[in-house]
C-alpha cells in the first residue's frame, strides 16, 4: 500500500472502469487537495474495490462496490470515514456534477 503522505499520481486507480473514470479522476484530484488526506484515501480505496460515480439530475451519485460489503459494513464506513467529511464531500460532488453536466 502507498503511504498516505506520499506524493503520487492521484488519478483514477481503476481507469479500466472507463464509464466513470473521468468522474473519479476529477473527484480524487479535488479530494487530494483537501488538507486531511483520509478523505482522499477512503474514496481511493473504495474505487480500487470498484465503487462507481454517476451524474443524475445534475448531482454526482456515489455507489459502493457491488457485492463487496454487507449493509452493516457500509454503515460503519459511512459513519467513520464519510460523514465526518460530509460538507466537503457535498461541495466536491457539486463542483464535479456542475463541471460534467455542462459537458453533456
MOPAC internal coordinates of N, CA, C and O (Angstrom, degrees):
PM7 1SCF
backbone

  N    0.0000 0     0.00 0     0.00 0    0    0    0
  C    1.4537 1     0.00 0     0.00 0    1    0    0
  C    1.5227 1   109.31 1     0.00 0    2    1    0
  O    1.2310 1   120.73 1   -38.54 1    3    2    1
  N    1.3096 1   116.21 1   141.46 1    3    2    1
  C    1.4512 1   122.00 1   178.24 1    5    3    2
  C    1.5219 1   108.28 1   -78.60 1    6    5    3
  O    1.2310 1   119.33 1   -50.80 1    7    6    5
  N    1.3167 1   118.88 1   129.20 1    7    6    5
  C    1.4600 1   120.03 1  -179.67 1    9    7    6
  C    1.5237 1   111.87 1   -64.16 1   10    9    7
  O    1.2310 1   120.24 1   -35.72 1   11   10    9
  N    1.3455 1   117.15 1   144.28 1   11   10    9
  C    1.4621 1   121.16 1  -176.18 1   13   11   10
  C    1.5145 1   115.74 1   -59.31 1   14   13   11
  O    1.2310 1   119.08 1   158.14 1   15   14   13
  N    1.3037 1   119.35 1   -21.86 1   15   14   13
  C    1.4561 1   119.91 1  -178.57 1   17   15   14
  C    1.5266 1   113.06 1   -93.53 1   18   17   15
  O    1.2310 1   119.74 1  -175.45 1   19   18   17
  N    1.3133 1   118.10 1     4.55 1   19   18   17
  C    1.4590 1   120.17 1  -178.54 1   21   19   18
  C    1.5276 1   110.70 1   -76.57 1   22   21   19
  O    1.2310 1   121.19 1   -27.91 1   23   22   21
  N    1.3054 1   115.33 1   152.09 1   23   22   21
  C    1.4558 1   121.70 1   177.73 1   25   23   22
  C    1.5267 1   107.44 1   -98.82 1   26   25   23
  O    1.2310 1   120.34 1   -82.93 1   27   26   25
  N    1.3050 1   116.95 1    97.07 1   27   26   25
  C    1.4583 1   121.35 1  -177.74 1   29   27   26
  C    1.5145 1   109.91 1  -125.75 1   30   29   27
  O    1.2310 1   120.78 1    -8.52 1   31   30   29
  N    1.3085 1   116.12 1   171.48 1   31   30   29
  C    1.4490 1   120.67 1   172.02 1   33   31   30
  C    1.5169 1   107.83 1   -64.43 1   34   33   31
  O    1.2310 1   119.91 1   -53.80 1   35   34   33
  N    1.3030 1   117.78 1   126.20 1   35   34   33
  C    1.4561 1   120.03 1  -176.50 1   37   35   34
  C    1.5215 1   112.09 1  -111.62 1   38   37   35
  O    1.2310 1   120.39 1  -142.41 1   39   38   37
  N    1.3200 1   116.86 1    37.59 1   39   38   37
  C    1.4526 1   121.03 1   173.90 1   41   39   38
  C    1.5209 1   110.28 1   -76.14 1   42   41   39
  O    1.2310 1   120.50 1    16.15 1   43   42   41
  N    1.3036 1   116.65 1  -163.85 1   43   42   41
  C    1.4572 1   122.44 1  -178.85 1   45   43   42
  C    1.5258 1   110.34 1   -72.34 1   46   45   43
  O    1.2310 1   119.82 1   -61.14 1   47   46   45
  N    1.3437 1   117.95 1   118.86 1   47   46   45
  C    1.4629 1   119.87 1   178.68 1   49   47   46
  C    1.5312 1   112.89 1   -72.49 1   50   49   47
  O    1.2310 1   120.13 1   169.87 1   51   50   49
  N    1.3291 1   117.35 1   -10.13 1   51   50   49
  C    1.4670 1   121.71 1   177.90 1   53   51   50
  C    1.5276 1   109.48 1  -124.19 1   54   53   51
  O    1.2310 1   121.10 1  -124.14 1   55   54   53
  N    1.3054 1   115.50 1    55.86 1   55   54   53
  C    1.4621 1   119.14 1  -179.94 1   57   55   54
  C    1.5291 1   111.83 1   -64.41 1   58   57   55
  O    1.2310 1   120.62 1   169.89 1   59   58   57
  N    1.3453 1   116.42 1   -10.11 1   59   58   57
  C    1.4635 1   119.98 1   174.67 1   61   59   58
  C    1.5320 1   111.18 1   -69.66 1   62   61   59
  O    1.2310 1   120.30 1   159.64 1   63   62   61
  N    1.3312 1   117.04 1   -20.36 1   63   62   61
  C    1.4684 1   121.70 1   176.29 1   65   63   62
  C    1.5304 1   107.08 1   -91.64 1   66   65   63
  O    1.2310 1   121.36 1  -100.89 1   67   66   65
  N    1.3050 1   115.01 1    79.11 1   67   66   65
  C    1.4611 1   122.76 1  -166.81 1   69   67   66
  C    1.5273 1   115.09 1   -65.90 1   70   69   67
  O    1.2310 1   119.91 1   151.91 1   71   70   69
  N    1.3156 1   117.78 1   -28.09 1   71   70   69
  C    1.4616 1   119.99 1  -173.61 1   73   71   70
  C    1.5286 1   112.99 1   -56.54 1   74   73   71
  O    1.2310 1   120.16 1   142.52 1   75   74   73
  N    1.3269 1   117.31 1   -37.48 1   75   74   73
  C    1.4663 1   119.71 1  -177.27 1   77   75   74
  C    1.5303 1   112.68 1  -124.75 1   78   77   75
  O    1.2310 1   120.22 1  -165.78 1   79   78   77
  N    1.3197 1   117.18 1    14.22 1   79   78   77
  C    1.4604 1   120.64 1  -177.06 1   81   79   78
  C    1.5263 1   111.99 1   -58.58 1   82   81   79
  O    1.2310 1   120.19 1   140.68 1   83   82   81
  N    1.3239 1   117.25 1   -39.32 1   83   82   81
  C    1.4669 1   120.55 1   179.85 1   85   83   82
  C    1.5344 1   111.62 1   -62.88 1   86   85   83
  O    1.2310 1   120.53 1   144.17 1   87   86   85
  N    1.3307 1   116.60 1   -35.83 1   87   86   85
  C    1.4678 1   120.80 1   178.15 1   89   87   86
  C    1.5285 1   110.43 1   -68.61 1   90   89   87
  O    1.2310 1   120.65 1   137.28 1   91   90   89
  N    1.3246 1   116.37 1   -42.72 1   91   90   89
  C    1.4663 1   120.47 1   179.27 1   93   91   90
  C    1.5223 1   111.40 1   -65.66 1   94   93   91
  O    1.2310 1   120.30 1   138.20 1   95   94   93
  N    1.3105 1   117.04 1   -41.80 1   95   94   93
  C    1.4659 1   120.25 1   180.00 1   97   95   94
  C    1.5287 1   109.93 1   -57.22 1   98   97   95
  O    1.2310 1   120.31 1   130.04 1   99   98   97
  N    1.3112 1   117.02 1   -49.96 1   99   98   97
  C    1.4621 1   120.81 1  -178.61 1  101   99   98
  C    1.5261 1   112.06 1   -68.79 1  102  101   99
  O    1.2310 1   120.45 1   140.49 1  103  102  101
  N    1.3283 1   116.74 1   -39.51 1  103  102  101
  C    1.4704 1   120.70 1  -179.82 1  105  103  102
  C    1.5186 1   110.60 1   -65.38 1  106  105  103
  O    1.2310 1   120.26 1   132.09 1  107  106  105
  N    1.3189 1   117.11 1   -47.91 1  107  106  105
  C    1.4618 1   119.91 1  -179.76 1  109  107  106
  C    1.5277 1   111.60 1   -66.53 1  110  109  107
  O    1.2310 1   120.04 1   146.14 1  111  110  109
  N    1.3248 1   117.53 1   -33.86 1  111  110  109
  C    1.4672 1   119.61 1   175.77 1  113  111  110
  C    1.5321 1   110.35 1   -60.02 1  114  113  111
  O    1.2310 1   120.13 1   133.36 1  115  114  113
  N    1.3216 1   117.35 1   -46.64 1  115  114  113
  C    1.4692 1   120.47 1   179.64 1  117  115  114
  C    1.5244 1   111.34 1   -66.90 1  118  117  115
  O    1.2310 1   120.36 1   140.42 1  119  118  117
  N    1.3188 1   116.93 1   -39.58 1  119  118  117
  C    1.4627 1   119.87 1   178.55 1  121  119  118
  C    1.5201 1   111.11 1   -65.03 1  122  121  119
  O    1.2310 1   120.33 1   144.76 1  123  122  121
  N    1.3198 1   116.97 1   -35.24 1  123  122  121
  C    1.4597 1   120.56 1   179.33 1  125  123  122
  C    1.5254 1   110.95 1   -65.37 1  126  125  123
  O    1.2310 1   120.28 1   149.59 1  127  126  125
  N    1.3213 1   117.06 1   -30.41 1  127  126  125
  C    1.4623 1   121.09 1   178.88 1  129  127  126
  C    1.5276 1   112.25 1   -71.65 1  130  129  127
  O    1.2310 1   120.19 1   161.25 1  131  130  129
  N    1.3269 1   117.25 1   -18.75 1  131  130  129
  C    1.4607 1   121.02 1   179.03 1  133  131  130
  C    1.5252 1   108.32 1   -67.12 1  134  133  131
  O    1.2310 1   120.14 1   -36.75 1  135  134  133
  N    1.3243 1   117.33 1   143.25 1  135  134  133
  C    1.4686 1   121.44 1  -174.40 1  137  135  134
  C    1.5267 1   113.99 1   -63.08 1  138  137  135
  O    1.2310 1   119.49 1   144.72 1  139  138  137
  N    1.3175 1   118.58 1   -35.28 1  139  138  137
  C    1.4642 1   122.10 1  -179.99 1  141  139  138
  C    1.5203 1   108.24 1   -95.43 1  142  141  139
  O    1.2310 1   120.04 1   -73.23 1  143  142  141
  N    1.3216 1   117.53 1   106.77 1  143  142  141
  C    1.4631 1   121.37 1  -173.54 1  145  143  142
  C    1.5245 1   113.75 1   -73.20 1  146  145  143
  O    1.2310 1   119.62 1   176.08 1  147  146  145
  N    1.3301 1   118.33 1    -3.92 1  147  146  145
  C    1.4733 1   120.15 1   176.07 1  149  147  146
  C    1.5294 1   110.07 1   -58.67 1  150  149  147
  O    1.2310 1   120.05 1   142.01 1  151  150  149
  N    1.3158 1   117.52 1   -37.99 1  151  150  149
  C    1.4640 1   121.73 1   177.47 1  153  151  150
  C    1.5213 1   109.91 1   -58.79 1  154  153  151
  O    1.2310 1   120.39 1   129.72 1  155  154  153
  N    1.3104 1   116.85 1   -50.28 1  155  154  153
  C    1.4634 1   121.73 1   179.51 1  157  155  154
  C    1.5265 1   111.27 1   -59.25 1  158  157  155
  O    1.2310 1   120.31 1   130.01 1  159  158  157
  N    1.3296 1   117.01 1   -49.99 1  159  158  157
  C    1.4670 1   120.21 1  -175.39 1  161  159  158
  C    1.5259 1   112.19 1   -68.72 1  162  161  159
  O    1.2310 1   119.81 1   150.58 1  163  162  161
  N    1.3221 1   117.98 1   -29.42 1  163  162  161
  C    1.4698 1   120.65 1   175.70 1  165  163  162
  C    1.5217 1   109.90 1   -63.67 1  166  165  163
  O    1.2310 1   120.53 1   128.50 1  167  166  165
  N    1.3302 1   116.58 1   -51.50 1  167  166  165
  C    1.4647 1   119.94 1  -178.75 1  169  167  166
  C    1.5281 1   111.66 1   -70.86 1  170  169  167
  O    1.2310 1   119.99 1   146.14 1  171  170  169
  N    1.3088 1   117.63 1   -33.86 1  171  170  169
  C    1.4625 1   121.37 1   175.71 1  173  171  170
  C    1.5280 1   109.37 1   -59.31 1  174  173  171
  O    1.2310 1   120.50 1   131.71 1  175  174  173
  N    1.3345 1   116.65 1   -48.29 1  175  174  173
  C    1.4597 1   120.84 1   179.86 1  177  175  174
  C    1.5196 1   112.84 1   -63.05 1  178  177  175
  O    1.2310 1   120.54 1   139.74 1  179  178  177
  N    1.3228 1   116.58 1   -40.26 1  179  178  177
  C    1.4659 1   119.84 1   177.84 1  181  179  178
  C    1.5288 1   110.89 1   -65.40 1  182  181  179
  O    1.2310 1   120.57 1   143.38 1  183  182  181
  N    1.3317 1   116.52 1   -36.62 1  183  182  181
  C    1.4577 1   119.68 1   177.98 1  185  183  182
  C    1.5283 1   111.02 1   -67.32 1  186  185  183
  O    1.2310 1   120.30 1   138.59 1  187  186  185
  N    1.3287 1   117.03 1   -41.41 1  187  186  185
  C    1.4636 1   120.24 1   178.25 1  189  187  186
  C    1.5236 1   110.14 1   -54.77 1  190  189  187
  O    1.2310 1   120.72 1   142.65 1  191  190  189
  N    1.3282 1   116.23 1   -37.35 1  191  190  189
  C    1.4664 1   121.14 1  -179.64 1  193  191  190
  C    1.5297 1   112.74 1   -79.65 1  194  193  191
  O    1.2310 1   120.05 1   172.48 1  195  194  193
  N    1.3395 1   117.51 1    -7.52 1  195  194  193
  C    1.4565 1   120.10 1   175.16 1  197  195  194
  C    1.5069 1   115.92 1   112.00 1  198  197  195
  O    1.2310 1   119.24 1  -165.83 1  199  198  197
  N    1.3355 1   119.05 1    14.17 1  199  198  197
  C    1.4671 1   120.71 1   176.20 1  201  199  198
  C    1.5230 1   109.25 1   -58.29 1  202  201  199
  O    1.2310 1   120.91 1   -24.35 1  203  202  201
  N    1.3270 1   115.86 1   155.65 1  203  202  201
  C    1.4619 1   119.30 1  -178.16 1  205  203  202
  C    1.5204 1   111.10 1  -130.54 1  206  205  203
  O    1.2310 1   121.79 1   -20.52 1  207  206  205
  N    1.3233 1   114.18 1   159.48 1  207  206  205
  C    1.4566 1   123.25 1   175.11 1  209  207  206
  C    1.5159 1   108.14 1  -127.49 1  210  209  207
  O    1.2310 1   120.88 1   -33.12 1  211  210  209
  N    1.3167 1   115.92 1   146.88 1  211  210  209
  C    1.4590 1   120.36 1   174.20 1  213  211  210
  C    1.5193 1   108.48 1  -148.07 1  214  213  211
  O    1.2310 1   121.35 1   -19.00 1  215  214  213
  N    1.3222 1   115.02 1   161.00 1  215  214  213
  C    1.4594 1   120.27 1   175.01 1  217  215  214
  C    1.5177 1   107.78 1  -108.29 1  218  217  215
  O    1.2310 1   121.66 1   -55.82 1  219  218  217
  N    1.3234 1   114.42 1   124.18 1  219  218  217
  C    1.4589 1   121.48 1   177.94 1  221  219  218
  C    1.5189 1   108.17 1  -134.70 1  222  221  219
  O    1.2310 1   120.93 1   -56.42 1  223  222  221
  N    1.3124 1   115.83 1   123.58 1  223  222  221
  C    1.4702 1   121.31 1   179.61 1  225  223  222
  C    1.5260 1   111.45 1    51.39 1  226  225  223
  O    1.2310 1   120.67 1  -131.36 1  227  226  225
  N    1.3249 1   116.33 1    48.64 1  227  226  225
  C    1.4613 1   123.37 1   178.12 1  229  227  226
  C    1.5230 1   113.95 1    61.72 1  230  229  227
  O    1.2310 1   119.81 1  -155.58 1  231  230  229
  N    1.3286 1   117.97 1    24.42 1  231  230  229
  C    1.4604 1   122.74 1   176.00 1  233  231  230
  C    1.5189 1   108.74 1  -125.84 1  234  233  231
  O    1.2310 1   120.91 1   -35.58 1  235  234  233
  N    1.3306 1   115.87 1   144.42 1  235  234  233
  C    1.4634 1   121.05 1   175.47 1  237  235  234
  C    1.5187 1   108.04 1   -88.96 1  238  237  235
  O    1.2310 1   120.17 1   -53.99 1  239  238  237
  N    1.3179 1   117.28 1   126.01 1  239  238  237
  C    1.4599 1   123.86 1  -175.59 1  241  239  238
  C    1.5290 1   109.48 1  -112.60 1  242  241  239
  O    1.2310 1   121.10 1   -50.23 1  243  242  241
  N    1.3301 1   115.50 1   129.77 1  243  242  241
  C    1.4637 1   122.34 1   177.37 1  245  243  242
  C    1.5216 1   109.40 1  -100.71 1  246  245  243
  O    1.2310 1   120.82 1   -43.79 1  247  246  245
  N    1.3361 1   116.04 1   136.21 1  247  246  245
  C    1.4586 1   121.81 1   175.59 1  249  247  246
  C    1.5283 1   108.75 1  -127.31 1  250  249  247
  O    1.2310 1   121.02 1   -50.86 1  251  250  249
  N    1.3369 1   115.65 1   129.14 1  251  250  249
  C    1.4614 1   120.18 1   175.50 1  253  251  250
  C    1.5271 1   109.92 1   -59.12 1  254  253  251
  O    1.2310 1   120.06 1   -23.27 1  255  254  253
  N    1.3320 1   117.50 1   156.73 1  255  254  253
  C    1.4608 1   119.97 1   176.33 1  257  255  254
  C    1.5311 1   110.48 1   -59.03 1  258  257  255
  O    1.2310 1   121.03 1   -43.43 1  259  258  257
  N    1.3173 1   115.63 1   136.57 1  259  258  257
  C    1.4660 1   119.95 1   179.81 1  261  259  258
  C    1.5213 1   110.28 1   -63.52 1  262  261  259
  O    1.2310 1   120.73 1   -43.45 1  263  262  261
  N    1.3132 1   116.22 1   136.55 1  263  262  261
  C    1.4731 1   123.40 1   174.17 1  265  263  262
  C    1.5268 1   114.49 1    60.43 1  266  265  263
  O    1.2310 1   119.57 1  -164.63 1  267  266  265
  N    1.3134 1   118.44 1    15.37 1  267  266  265
  C    1.4610 1   120.22 1  -176.98 1  269  267  266
  C    1.5286 1   111.98 1   -93.75 1  270  269  267
  O    1.2310 1   120.35 1   144.23 1  271  270  269
  N    1.3264 1   116.94 1   -35.77 1  271  270  269
  C    1.4618 1   121.01 1  -175.89 1  273  271  270
  C    1.5172 1   111.01 1  -131.79 1  274  273  271
  O    1.2310 1   120.93 1   -35.30 1  275  274  273
  N    1.3404 1   115.83 1   144.70 1  275  274  273
  C    1.4547 1   118.63 1   170.95 1  277  275  274
  C    1.5363 1   107.68 1   -81.15 1  278  277  275
  O    1.2310 1   120.29 1    -9.44 1  279  278  277
  N    1.3104 1   117.05 1   170.56 1  279  278  277
  C    1.4627 1   121.49 1  -174.79 1  281  279  278
  C    1.5299 1   111.89 1   -60.88 1  282  281  279
  O    1.2310 1   120.11 1   142.32 1  283  282  281
  N    1.3129 1   117.39 1   -37.68 1  283  282  281
  C    1.4671 1   121.07 1   179.82 1  285  283  282
  C    1.5312 1   110.95 1   -61.62 1  286  285  283
  O    1.2310 1   120.45 1   137.35 1  287  286  285
  N    1.3148 1   116.75 1   -42.65 1  287  286  285
  C    1.4694 1   120.99 1   179.51 1  289  287  286
  C    1.5279 1   110.67 1   -67.86 1  290  289  287
  O    1.2310 1   120.21 1   141.13 1  291  290  289
  N    1.3231 1   117.20 1   -38.87 1  291  290  289
  C    1.4661 1   120.44 1   177.62 1  293  291  290
  C    1.5250 1   110.60 1   -61.34 1  294  293  291
  O    1.2310 1   120.53 1   137.44 1  295  294  293
  N    1.3262 1   116.60 1   -42.56 1  295  294  293
  C    1.4717 1   120.70 1   178.78 1  297  295  294
  C    1.5227 1   109.77 1   -61.72 1  298  297  295
  O    1.2310 1   120.44 1   136.46 1  299  298  297
  N    1.3358 1   116.76 1   -43.54 1  299  298  297
  C    1.4639 1   121.28 1   178.41 1  301  299  298
  C    1.5300 1   111.13 1   -59.59 1  302  301  299
  O    1.2310 1   120.32 1   133.11 1  303  302  301
  N    1.3094 1   116.99 1   -46.89 1  303  302  301
  C    1.4675 1   121.27 1  -179.82 1  305  303  302
  C    1.5195 1   110.27 1   -62.43 1  306  305  303
  O    1.2310 1   120.30 1   135.49 1  307  306  305
  N    1.3317 1   117.04 1   -44.51 1  307  306  305
  C    1.4688 1   120.15 1   178.55 1  309  307  306
  C    1.5253 1   111.18 1   -58.55 1  310  309  307
  O    1.2310 1   120.69 1   130.76 1  311  310  309
  N    1.3434 1   116.28 1   -49.24 1  311  310  309
  C    1.4651 1   120.41 1  -176.49 1  313  311  310
  C    1.5242 1   112.37 1   -65.31 1  314  313  311
  O    1.2310 1   120.38 1   135.24 1  315  314  313
  N    1.3158 1   116.87 1   -44.76 1  315  314  313
  C    1.4624 1   120.35 1  -173.20 1  317  315  314
  C    1.5254 1   114.12 1   -83.14 1  318  317  315
  O    1.2310 1   120.18 1   142.68 1  319  318  317
  N    1.3319 1   117.25 1   -37.32 1  319  318  317
  C    1.4553 1   119.74 1  -170.26 1  321  319  318
  C    1.5295 1   115.47 1  -115.39 1  322  321  319
  O    1.2310 1   119.89 1   158.34 1  323  322  321
  N    1.3230 1   117.82 1   -21.66 1  323  322  321
  C    1.4634 1   119.52 1  -175.56 1  325  323  322
  C    1.5280 1   111.72 1  -105.93 1  326  325  323
  O    1.2310 1   119.42 1   130.16 1  327  326  325
  N    1.3154 1   118.72 1   -49.84 1  327  326  325
  C    1.4666 1   120.87 1  -177.84 1  329  327  326
  C    1.5243 1   114.02 1   -56.33 1  330  329  327
  O    1.2310 1   118.64 1   141.75 1  331  330  329
  N    1.3402 1   120.20 1   -38.25 1  331  330  329
  C    1.4694 1   118.06 1   178.52 1  333  331  330
  C    1.5392 1   113.22 1   -59.87 1  334  333  331
  O    1.2310 1   120.31 1   160.23 1  335  334  333
  N    1.3185 1   117.02 1   -19.77 1  335  334  333
  C    1.4634 1   122.12 1  -178.17 1  337  335  334
  C    1.5312 1   112.04 1  -111.10 1  338  337  335
  O    1.2310 1   120.00 1  -163.84 1  339  338  337
  N    1.3181 1   117.61 1    16.16 1  339  338  337
  C    1.4622 1   120.05 1  -170.82 1  341  339  338
  C    1.5275 1   113.56 1   -55.24 1  342  341  339
  O    1.2310 1   119.86 1   140.91 1  343  342  341
  N    1.3317 1   117.87 1   -39.09 1  343  342  341
  C    1.4680 1   119.88 1  -179.37 1  345  343  342
  C    1.5248 1   111.40 1   -69.40 1  346  345  343
  O    1.2310 1   120.25 1   138.97 1  347  346  345
  N    1.3231 1   117.13 1   -41.03 1  347  346  345
  C    1.4627 1   121.24 1   178.07 1  349  347  346
  C    1.5289 1   109.58 1   -66.15 1  350  349  347
  O    1.2310 1   120.46 1   135.24 1  351  350  349
  N    1.3272 1   116.72 1   -44.76 1  351  350  349
  C    1.4647 1   121.30 1   179.40 1  353  351  350
  C    1.5273 1   110.29 1   -60.51 1  354  353  351
  O    1.2310 1   120.75 1   136.26 1  355  354  353
  N    1.3072 1   116.18 1   -43.74 1  355  354  353
  C    1.4728 1   120.82 1   179.66 1  357  355  354
  C    1.5308 1   110.01 1   -59.09 1  358  357  355
  O    1.2310 1   120.04 1   135.32 1  359  358  357
  N    1.3314 1   117.52 1   -44.68 1  359  358  357
  C    1.4647 1   121.04 1   179.48 1  361  359  358
  C    1.5279 1   111.36 1   -65.51 1  362  361  359
  O    1.2310 1   120.35 1   136.54 1  363  362  361
  N    1.3224 1   116.94 1   -43.46 1  363  362  361
  C    1.4670 1   120.85 1   179.56 1  365  363  362
  C    1.5233 1   110.41 1   -64.38 1  366  365  363
  O    1.2310 1   120.40 1   133.13 1  367  366  365
  N    1.3270 1   116.85 1   -46.87 1  367  366  365
  C    1.4643 1   120.27 1  -179.72 1  369  367  366
  C    1.5315 1   111.11 1   -61.80 1  370  369  367
  O    1.2310 1   120.38 1   141.93 1  371  370  369
  N    1.3191 1   116.88 1   -38.07 1  371  370  369
  C    1.4687 1   120.65 1   179.00 1  373  371  370
  C    1.5248 1   110.00 1   -64.69 1  374  373  371
  O    1.2310 1   120.58 1   134.86 1  375  374  373
  N    1.3184 1   116.50 1   -45.14 1  375  374  373
  C    1.4649 1   120.82 1   179.81 1  377  375  374
  C    1.5276 1   111.29 1   -62.05 1  378  377  375
  O    1.2310 1   120.20 1   135.44 1  379  378  377
  N    1.3168 1   117.22 1   -44.56 1  379  378  377
  C    1.4719 1   120.95 1   179.90 1  381  379  378
  C    1.5244 1   110.76 1   -65.53 1  382  381  379
  O    1.2310 1   120.38 1   136.90 1  383  382  381
  N    1.3156 1   116.88 1   -43.10 1  383  382  381
  C    1.4698 1   120.69 1   179.63 1  385  383  382
  C    1.5176 1   110.89 1   -61.46 1  386  385  383
  O    1.2310 1   120.03 1   135.63 1  387  386  385
  N    1.3218 1   117.55 1   -44.37 1  387  386  385
  C    1.4665 1   120.63 1   179.12 1  389  387  386
  C    1.5232 1   111.15 1   -63.37 1  390  389  387
  O    1.2310 1   120.81 1   138.26 1  391  390  389
  N    1.3052 1   116.06 1   -41.74 1  391  390  389
  C    1.4672 1   120.37 1  -179.89 1  393  391  390
  C    1.5209 1   111.41 1   -62.34 1  394  393  391
  O    1.2310 1   120.63 1   133.26 1  395  394  393
  N    1.3265 1   116.40 1   -46.74 1  395  394  393
  C    1.4671 1   119.98 1  -174.02 1  397  395  394
  C    1.5212 1   113.12 1   -85.42 1  398  397  395
  O    1.2310 1   119.86 1   154.04 1  399  398  397
  N    1.3058 1   117.88 1   -25.96 1  399  398  397
  C    1.4649 1   119.55 1   176.56 1  401  399  398
  C    1.5263 1   110.05 1   -67.25 1  402  401  399
  O    1.2310 1   120.78 1   146.89 1  403  402  401
  N    1.3161 1   116.12 1   -33.11 1  403  402  401
  C    1.4693 1   119.93 1  -179.85 1  405  403  402
  C    1.5171 1   111.91 1   -72.68 1  406  405  403
  O    1.2310 1   119.60 1   164.40 1  407  406  405
  N    1.3290 1   118.36 1   -15.60 1  407  406  405
  C    1.4640 1   122.56 1   179.64 1  409  407  406
  C    1.5210 1   112.66 1   -84.90 1  410  409  407
  O    1.2310 1   120.78 1   166.72 1  411  410  409
  N    1.3273 1   116.12 1   -13.28 1  411  410  409
  C    1.4804 1   119.12 1  -177.07 1  413  411  410
  C    1.5050 1   111.68 1   -74.56 1  414  413  411
  O    1.2310 1   120.10 1   180.00 1  415  414  413

